Amino acid sequence: MEPSMLYLLTLFIITGQNVVHSEIMIAIAEPGRADIRTAPLSNVSLATYIEIDDAVTSIEFDNVDGRFYLGTGINIFSTGINGKEKTEHKLEVTSMSIDNQYGLLFYTSNNNIGVMSLYEHFHKIIINDSDIKVGEIAVDTDNKHIYWINKADNAIERNVYNGSSREIVVETKAKGLVIDTKEDILYYGMDGMLKSVNLNGKDEKIYYNNTDGQTISSLQLYDGIMYMILTDGTNSTLMSYDIKANVSTVLVQETAQIFSDVVVYNTVLQDLVDNECTVNYGDCNYFCLPLPNGKTCITPDGQVDPIDIEIVTLKPDPTITRKPEIPPTEKPQTQNSINGCVRQTSEKLSVIFISISIYALASIL
């Protein structure tokens, strides 16, 4: 059923030369109007309206190019931070996870797991199994593994980026999934508990246990802080949880609203480092996928050319945008370029955002 309202809440800190600024931003969308309204929470009259076309169910952020990827169930939209330069990719998606350094977006759709190149938008289904029902997905960018929830078998499974070496990591009824690549820990929600295992499914721990009837539905880890969405099917809470200090803080509480996803990101964008797939596209004709020990060239199922969508901004948007460079016709033989597509690498302003999609309860009744 069509959600009737979507909220994107943005918490950000901007630091620059002699500038320190902290402000909570809120954005509201009504699918009937196809708008998102962004404004400081302290003064919602200072609003900017950006067309979005649909209600968002999942959010990812590419911290090399500085772009959102927004899943709506039947499409993936990508957009700059301020909603400009918006494109539509015709792919069904329920959950997404990005490997920024290789320019890969992994996505799930019912009984499929696929991957799309963020450079030339080739896509490939790497797992297709009618006996599974795929939930949330997370990528282990260091070891080139995908972790995903199999709701049909109540298990968390993993496989290599190309779909091979599939195995069960832990048998559990999980919701929400995130990987700490620094500590090699897999976090997941189970009912109201935040739990973890190591990347091989061992050493289970419980960090947080909610006892008021709300269950964890989405997780995002940023700089040692876990951002958790909890819901009882009617009301929702966004909470931050300091893992080492074992301290939780309620950021947002809503009645008669369902939150769907949360992403935390920093707009001081990462540099793209040379790797086996970025230099001359890994000498592949179409699609280069990194593996735990090397790379592989694959033939894609197809190519989803992004469809440009006109964005109407009714008032000036004070947020930051990064316009991609127009690549040369010939394939450059330099780092950070793949088949002529150049990914951006630097920014002087630093911004930390939290974005939340929220569904109105009325939409699911």
C-alpha positions as CSV (number, residue, x, y, z in Angstrom):
1,M,0.0,0.0,0.0
2,E,1.2,3.5,-0.9
3,P,2.7,5.4,2.1
4,S,1.1,8.7,2.5
5,M,4.0,10.6,4.0
6,L,7.8,10.3,4.1
7,Y,10.2,12.1,6.4
8,L,13.9,12.5,6.0
9,L,15.5,13.7,9.2
10,T,19.0,15.1,8.8
11,L,21.4,15.8,11.7
12,F,24.5,17.6,10.6
13,I,27.6,19.3,11.8
14,I,29.4,21.6,9.3
15,T,33.0,22.5,9.9
16,G,35.1,24.8,7.7
17,Q,37.5,27.6,8.0
18,N,36.6,29.4,11.2
19,V,33.0,28.0,10.9
20,V,31.3,25.5,13.3
21,H,27.6,24.9,12.8
22,S,25.3,22.3,14.1
23,E,21.7,21.9,13.2
24,I,19.0,19.3,12.9
25,M,17.2,19.3,9.5
26,I,13.9,17.7,8.8
27,A,12.4,16.8,5.3
28,I,8.8,15.9,4.7
29,A,7.4,14.3,1.6
30,E,3.8,13.6,0.5
31,P,3.8,11.1,-2.5
32,G,0.6,12.7,-3.8
33,R,2.6,16.0,-4.2
34,A,5.9,14.2,-5.0
35,D,7.8,16.7,-2.8
36,I,10.3,16.5,0.0
37,R,10.4,19.5,2.2
38,T,13.8,20.2,4.0
39,A,14.1,22.7,6.8
40,P,15.9,23.3,10.1
41,L,13.9,21.6,12.8
42,S,14.3,24.7,14.9
43,N,12.5,26.8,12.2
44,V,10.5,24.7,9.7
45,S,9.3,27.8,7.9
46,L,12.7,28.0,6.2
47,A,11.8,25.2,3.8
48,T,13.1,24.1,0.5
49,Y,11.0,21.8,-1.7
50,I,12.5,19.1,-3.8
51,E,10.7,16.7,-6.0
52,I,11.2,13.0,-5.2
53,D,8.5,11.2,-7.1
54,D,8.0,8.3,-4.7
55,A,8.3,7.1,-1.1
56,V,11.7,5.9,0.0
57,T,12.1,2.5,1.8
58,S,15.9,2.2,1.9
59,I,18.8,4.7,1.8
60,E,22.5,4.4,1.0
61,F,25.2,7.0,0.5
62,D,28.2,6.9,-1.8
63,N,30.9,8.8,0.1
64,V,33.2,9.0,-3.0
65,D,30.8,10.8,-5.3
66,G,28.6,12.3,-2.5
67,R,25.3,10.8,-3.8
68,F,22.2,9.3,-2.1
69,Y,20.8,6.0,-3.5
70,L,17.1,5.8,-2.6
71,G,15.2,2.5,-2.9
72,T,11.5,2.7,-3.5
73,G,10.7,-1.0,-4.0
74,I,10.3,-0.7,-7.7
75,N,13.1,1.8,-8.5
76,I,16.4,3.1,-7.3
77,F,16.8,6.9,-7.4
78,S,20.2,8.6,-7.1
79,T,20.6,12.3,-6.2
80,G,23.0,14.8,-4.9
81,I,22.9,15.8,-1.3
82,N,20.6,18.7,-2.0
83,G,18.3,16.6,-4.2
84,K,19.6,18.0,-7.5
85,E,21.0,15.9,-10.4
86,K,18.5,13.2,-9.7
87,T,18.4,10.1,-11.8
88,E,16.2,7.0,-11.8
89,H,17.5,3.4,-12.3
90,K,14.9,0.8,-13.2
91,L,15.8,-1.9,-10.7
92,E,13.5,-3.5,-8.1
93,V,15.1,-3.2,-4.7
94,T,14.2,-3.9,-1.1
95,S,17.6,-3.3,0.6
96,M,21.0,-1.9,-0.6
97,S,24.6,-1.7,0.5
98,I,27.5,0.1,-1.2
99,D,31.2,-0.7,-1.6
100,N,32.4,2.9,-2.3
101,Q,35.9,2.1,-3.3
102,Y,34.9,-0.3,-6.1
103,G,31.8,1.7,-7.1
104,L,29.4,-1.2,-6.5
105,L,25.9,-1.2,-5.2
106,F,24.6,-4.5,-4.0
107,Y,20.8,-4.8,-3.8
108,T,18.2,-7.4,-2.8
109,S,14.7,-8.1,-4.3
110,N,12.6,-10.9,-2.9
111,N,14.6,-14.0,-3.9
112,N,17.4,-12.2,-5.7
113,I,20.7,-10.5,-4.9
114,G,22.2,-8.3,-7.5
115,V,25.0,-5.8,-8.1
116,M,25.1,-2.6,-10.1
117,S,28.2,-0.7,-11.1
118,L,28.0,3.0,-10.1
119,Y,30.1,3.9,-13.1
120,E,28.4,2.6,-16.2
121,H,25.3,1.1,-14.5
122,F,25.8,-2.5,-15.6
123,H,23.9,-4.8,-13.4
124,K,24.1,-8.6,-12.7
125,I,22.0,-11.0,-10.6
126,I,24.5,-13.0,-8.6
127,I,22.0,-15.1,-6.6
128,N,18.6,-16.3,-7.8
129,D,17.0,-18.8,-5.5
130,S,13.2,-19.3,-5.3
131,D,13.6,-21.0,-1.9
132,I,15.0,-17.8,-0.2
133,K,13.4,-14.5,0.9
134,V,16.1,-11.9,1.2
135,G,16.0,-9.2,3.8
136,E,18.7,-6.7,4.7
137,I,22.1,-6.8,3.2
138,A,25.6,-5.6,4.3
139,V,29.0,-5.7,2.6
140,D,32.3,-6.7,4.1
141,T,34.4,-4.4,1.9
142,D,37.7,-5.7,3.3
143,N,37.1,-9.4,2.6
144,K,34.7,-8.9,-0.4
145,H,31.8,-10.8,1.2
146,I,28.1,-10.0,1.2
147,Y,26.1,-10.8,4.4
148,W,22.4,-11.0,4.1
149,I,19.3,-12.1,6.0
150,N,17.5,-15.1,4.6
151,K,14.0,-14.7,6.1
152,A,12.8,-18.0,4.7
153,D,15.3,-20.0,6.8
154,N,15.8,-17.5,9.7
155,A,19.5,-17.3,9.0
156,I,22.2,-14.8,8.2
157,E,24.2,-16.0,5.2
158,R,27.2,-14.8,3.3
159,N,28.9,-15.3,-0.1
160,V,31.6,-13.8,-2.2
161,Y,30.9,-10.7,-4.3
162,N,30.2,-12.9,-7.4
163,G,27.7,-15.1,-5.5
164,S,30.0,-18.1,-4.9
165,S,30.9,-19.8,-1.6
166,R,27.5,-19.3,-0.1
167,E,27.2,-20.4,3.5
168,I,25.2,-19.9,6.7
169,V,26.9,-17.7,9.2
170,V,24.4,-17.8,12.1
171,E,20.9,-19.2,12.4
172,T,18.7,-16.4,13.9
173,K,15.6,-14.4,13.1
174,A,17.4,-11.2,12.4
175,K,16.3,-7.7,11.3
176,G,18.8,-5.0,10.5
177,L,22.3,-5.8,9.6
178,V,25.6,-3.8,9.7
179,I,29.3,-4.7,9.6
180,D,32.1,-3.1,11.6
181,T,35.1,-3.8,9.2
182,K,37.6,-2.4,11.7
183,E,36.7,-4.8,14.4
184,D,35.4,-7.7,12.2
185,I,32.1,-7.8,13.9
186,L,28.6,-8.4,12.5
187,Y,25.8,-6.6,14.3
188,Y,22.1,-7.4,13.9
189,G,18.8,-6.9,15.6
190,M,16.7,-9.7,17.0
191,D,13.4,-8.5,18.4
192,G,14.4,-5.7,20.8
193,M,18.0,-6.8,21.2
194,L,21.2,-5.5,19.5
195,K,23.4,-8.6,19.1
196,S,26.7,-9.4,17.4
197,V,28.9,-12.2,16.3
198,N,32.3,-12.3,14.7
199,L,32.3,-12.5,10.9
200,N,32.4,-16.3,11.1
201,G,29.3,-16.5,13.3
202,K,31.0,-17.1,16.6
203,D,31.3,-15.3,20.0
204,E,27.6,-14.1,20.2
205,K,27.1,-11.0,22.4
206,I,24.1,-8.9,23.5
207,Y,24.7,-5.1,23.7
208,Y,21.2,-3.6,24.1
209,N,17.8,-4.9,25.0
210,N,14.7,-2.9,24.6
211,T,11.9,-3.9,26.9
212,D,9.1,-1.6,26.0
213,G,7.7,-3.7,23.1
214,Q,9.6,-2.0,20.2
215,T,11.8,-4.2,18.0
216,I,14.9,-3.2,16.0
217,S,14.2,-2.8,12.3
218,S,17.2,-1.0,10.9
219,L,20.9,-0.4,12.0
220,Q,23.6,2.0,10.9
221,L,27.1,2.2,12.5
222,Y,29.1,5.4,12.4
223,D,32.3,6.1,14.3
224,G,31.5,3.6,17.1
225,I,27.9,4.8,17.5
226,M,25.1,2.5,16.5
227,Y,22.0,4.3,15.1
228,M,18.9,2.1,15.6
229,I,15.3,2.3,14.4
230,L,12.9,0.6,16.8
231,T,9.2,0.1,16.2
232,D,6.1,-1.6,17.6
233,G,4.2,-1.5,14.3
234,T,2.5,1.8,15.3
235,N,5.2,4.0,16.9
236,S,8.9,4.4,16.1
237,T,12.0,5.6,17.8
238,L,15.4,6.6,16.4
239,M,18.1,5.9,19.0
240,S,21.8,6.3,19.2
241,Y,23.8,3.7,21.1
242,D,27.5,4.2,22.2
243,I,28.7,0.6,22.0
244,K,31.8,1.0,24.2
245,A,30.2,3.2,26.8
246,N,26.9,1.2,26.8
247,V,24.9,4.4,26.7
248,S,21.7,4.9,24.6
249,T,20.1,8.2,23.7
250,V,16.6,8.7,22.1
251,L,17.0,11.1,19.1
252,V,13.5,11.0,17.7
253,Q,10.2,9.5,18.8
254,E,7.1,9.4,16.7
255,T,3.5,8.2,17.2
256,A,1.5,6.7,14.4
257,Q,4.7,6.7,12.2
258,I,6.9,3.9,10.9
259,F,10.5,4.7,10.3
260,S,12.1,2.6,7.4
261,D,15.8,3.3,7.2
262,V,18.7,5.4,8.5
263,V,22.0,6.4,7.0
264,V,24.9,8.4,8.6
265,Y,27.5,10.0,6.3
266,N,30.2,12.6,6.1
267,T,30.5,14.9,3.1
268,V,34.2,15.2,3.4
269,L,34.3,12.6,0.6
270,Q,36.8,9.8,0.4
271,D,39.6,9.6,-2.1
272,L,39.3,6.8,-4.6
273,V,42.4,4.6,-4.2
274,D,43.9,2.6,-7.1
275,N,42.7,-1.1,-7.0
276,E,42.5,-4.0,-9.3
277,C,39.2,-3.0,-10.7
278,T,39.6,0.8,-11.0
279,V,42.8,0.9,-13.1
280,N,41.6,0.4,-16.7
281,Y,38.4,-1.2,-15.4
282,G,40.4,-4.2,-14.4
283,D,41.0,-4.9,-18.1
284,C,37.4,-6.2,-18.3
285,N,35.1,-5.6,-21.2
286,Y,32.1,-4.9,-19.0
287,F,32.1,-5.6,-15.3
288,C,35.0,-6.1,-12.8
289,L,34.2,-7.6,-9.5
290,P,36.8,-7.9,-6.7
291,L,37.2,-11.2,-5.0
292,P,39.0,-12.1,-1.8
293,N,42.1,-13.1,-3.8
294,G,42.0,-11.0,-7.0
295,K,39.2,-10.1,-9.3
296,T,36.9,-11.6,-12.0
297,C,35.4,-10.2,-15.2
298,I,31.7,-10.9,-15.7
299,T,29.2,-10.3,-18.4
300,P,26.3,-8.2,-17.0
301,D,22.6,-9.1,-17.4
302,G,22.1,-5.6,-18.9
303,Q,22.7,-1.9,-18.4
304,V,20.3,0.4,-16.7
305,D,21.0,3.8,-18.2
306,P,20.1,6.4,-15.6
307,I,17.0,8.5,-16.5
308,D,17.5,12.2,-15.8
309,I,14.6,13.7,-13.8
310,E,14.0,17.4,-13.6
311,I,14.1,18.7,-10.1
312,V,12.1,21.8,-9.1
313,T,13.5,23.7,-6.1
314,L,11.1,26.3,-5.0
315,K,13.5,28.0,-2.6
316,P,17.3,28.2,-2.5
317,D,18.8,25.1,-1.0
318,P,21.7,25.9,1.4
319,T,23.1,22.4,1.4
320,I,26.1,21.2,-0.4
321,T,26.1,19.6,-3.9
322,R,28.9,18.1,-6.0
323,K,28.5,18.2,-9.7
324,P,30.3,15.3,-11.4
325,E,33.0,16.2,-13.9
326,I,32.2,15.5,-17.6
327,P,34.7,12.8,-18.5
328,P,36.7,12.9,-21.7
329,T,35.6,10.8,-24.7
330,E,38.7,8.5,-24.5
331,K,39.3,6.3,-21.6
332,P,41.8,8.0,-19.4
333,Q,44.7,6.0,-18.2
334,T,44.8,7.6,-14.7
335,Q,43.7,6.6,-11.3
336,N,40.1,7.1,-10.2
337,S,38.8,6.6,-13.7
338,I,36.8,3.7,-15.1
339,N,35.9,3.7,-18.8
340,G,36.0,7.5,-18.7
341,C,33.9,7.9,-15.6
342,V,35.7,10.0,-13.0
343,R,34.6,9.8,-9.4
344,Q,35.1,12.9,-7.2
345,T,37.6,12.8,-4.3
346,S,37.7,15.9,-2.1
347,E,35.7,18.5,-0.2
348,K,36.7,21.1,2.3
349,L,33.5,21.3,4.2
350,S,32.7,18.5,6.7
351,V,29.1,17.5,7.2
352,I,27.7,14.5,9.2
353,F,24.1,13.6,8.4
354,I,21.5,11.3,9.7
355,S,18.7,10.7,7.3
356,I,15.6,8.7,8.2
357,S,12.7,7.6,6.0
358,I,9.4,7.4,7.8
359,Y,6.1,6.0,6.7
360,A,2.8,7.3,8.0
361,L,0.8,4.6,9.8
362,A,-2.2,5.5,7.8
363,S,-0.5,4.2,4.7
364,I,-0.4,0.6,6.1
365,L,-3.7,0.4,7.7
